[in-house]
């Protein structure tokens, strides 16, 4: 995963190097800002980090430290160690809304939880009904996006779809894919990152199809905007 700050600084979660690297705009090399002390479970270490975001209010990094089954917070400036803010979670993706609430996918429990500031348990906002392909279920949820209305969009590896869960809903709506794994315009194959614009258009990294797809709001099929040529 990666995160782009307002000043176009890029933060990259380097999965196999067990670190987060910051690349300032125009830089020719990056700077390690979290981890980088070999793989491990210490406060100063990471193990296969999957995603990273910035908490601007607290000027810190929030990292999905996947193999350690935790979400950790590191100081953004000169941090030498992090603190665990969520434990025992099989996290892959995370994001934050404008209120500072944190949303985290859990591939073990097949759910997305929202953690308001100060909460340790969180609230299920998508899935949480076991693994499956019903509209009230998720199966291996990977990445998550939250819009201004607090609707949650989540990509699912095993269902090869992107779901939208309106705030407070008991089930989701398929907004991309959901027609089985494949490379047709109605299909996805192991989707990863997802973002949604103000019109409700869904942009999804269609992992094993090596393409980026755009799905307009309400569309039954998408269009390829990048890649798709192997």
Helices and strands as residue ranges (DSSP letters): E 2-4, E 10-14, E 19-23, E 31-35, E 49-55, E 60-65, G 66-68, E 70-75, E 82-87, E 91-96, E 102-106, E 111-115, E 123-127, E 141-146, E 152-156, E 161-165, E 173-177, E 191-196, E 202-206, G 207-209, E 211-215, E 223-227
